[in-house]
Each structure stands twice: as C-alpha cells, then as structure tokens.
C-alpha cells in the first residue's frame, strides 16, 4: 500500500504532466513538498533540495490568499530576485480537495518569457475579430456616405423661388457644416478599423475603462442584434483608470464579449459592470444562459486547461494570456442553470 507521501507525489506528477509547465506541490502551510524540473530551471535551482530552501524566501513574496477545496484558482504575482537576476512571475494556485492531505498545487509562469507567443496569439485573434467588426463598420460608413450624398445634392440644387441670396447662402453654409461633421465621423470610423492605428508593441499608457467598453460594444451592435441579446452596460460617473497596453487589453475584453454573446445564440441577457478595487478595475460579464448545457465550461475550473480546443476556447486562452501579461487576471464561475460569470481584473 502506498504511503501518504507517495500518494501526494504521484498526484503531483500527474498534475504536473497535465500542466506541462513549471509546477510545485505545497503543504497546508505553504512549504514546498515536490517540484518538477521546469520549476527548478525557472527558479535557478540545481535540484529539488535547493529549491526547497529557496522557496522559504520566495513564498512570502506571493502573499497567497487562503483558499478552500473547490474554490476557483487564485492568481498571485511577484518580482523574485534570483542568482540570474530579477524575474516577474505569476503563481496560479489550486487548493487540493483533502483526499490525499491538504495543501496546494501551483503553476509558475514567467510573464516576460511568453511575450512573443502572446503577441502572435494576439495578432491571430485580431484577424479573427475583423469579421465581427467589419459588418458594423461597413454599415456605419454607408450611412455616413449616404448623408454626405444627400447634402451634396441639396447644395448643388439652387432654390429657384428664392427672393434674395441671403437665405440661400445660409442654407449652403448649414449643408457645408453638415458635410464637415460627416467627414469627422468617417475619419473616426476609419480609425476604428483593426490595424488602422498602433503597432505590434504599443506603449503602456493610462486610460479609462469606460471608454474601452463603449468602443467594444459599439463594434458588436450587429452581433448583439443577431443573437437577440439584451445588453446591459453599466454606466459609471467617475473614471475607471487602467494602466497597460490599451490595444492588447481591448482585444482581451473584445474576445470575452464575443465569447459571451456567441454563447447566447438563442437570446438572453448579458450584464456588464466595472468598478474599482484595491487591486485594479474589476470588469464583470454576467449572462443568464447556462453554458453547462453547451459544454463550454466544466464547473468553471477546466476552461483553460489542456485539451480545450476550438475557436471559443482559443478566444478565452488568448484573453487570459493578455490580461496576465499586463498584470491582470481572469476567472470564470459557472452558476448551474442560472448562467455564468466572467470576472476580469485590469491593472492599475
């Protein structure tokens, strides 16, 4: 019969194999019990014994929150000083269910090491999003051009019954002002086309999350109408400041919005809210459609795990990678027959 430690080591090896990346097993007090080769390499340790000693100094930097079995994974971040230099790490913590003892299984990722891969995923995701936005942009541009055409026709057709030139001149000035306004609208619409502005590595800036959400849902009007989705976007009076790469964060939220709307092909309600917290701006997507019936999520815990394929899963994996690379986080909770809740934390 296997001892308790052998069972825990076997569980760790199985979980680490599924994770496919640097992983550690912690006891109930946060001490390191087991680790894989990737974790040793990531933390500049020659072996498990060295990492166990180094972990005593590293663990407090993550300030891991208390979690209970069955709760959603917790994401912690820290700047760790190693012999090879400082590294920005993410630690994703899963609470064990207690069948082989209490503790945590944790996955380690270096934020900077995945930048290139995340950028490629982002660009691929942007290309897929063009189709969603293209129809809305074309509809807007056609409306603007029609308005301009009418104004030009009115300008070119003189008023034969006019007694003096003053009213005519006034009418022309009004039409010219209308054309100028239409041109401004067209310019803004053209700038909204993906890839029209920005570069592959946009700068880190501070922006208002309210404006970002308005832009996203303005570009998805036709998708919302086609799926008969009742969109409720909470409007806040005060600014919601976010600091990061704006185009990237916009793409992440766009992916999640498309995923949520596509999950409601038979109609439904999607409530979107944003609020400030100590850790940043928290954006919540809450829909009343039970995704469980479509197999989109598995009680909220294996949405991003190995084996999740297809366009919908890719959308969410890209969104999560982007948010984590910017110092944010993403969680999803299934609510049985009542719906699903997506919670995104955007960085200060």
Secondary structure, DSSP 8 states (H G I E B T S, - for coil): ---HHHHHHHHHHHHHHHHTS-EEEE-TTS-EEEE-HHHHHHTT-SSHHHHHHHHHHHHHHH------TTS--EEEEEEEEETTEEEEEEEEEEE--BTTBS-EEEEEEETGGGHHHHHHHHHHHHHHHHHHHHHHHHHHHHHHHHHHHHHHHHHHS--TT-SSHHHHHHHHHHHHHHHHHHHHHHHHHHHTSTTSS--TT---EEEEHHHHHHHHHHTTHHHHHHTTEEEEE---SS--EEEE-HHHHHHHHHHHHHHHHHTTTT-EEEEEEEEEETTEEEEEEEESS-GGGGTS-STTTSTTSTT--SHHHHHHHHHHHHHHHTT-EEEEEE-GGG-EEEEEEE--
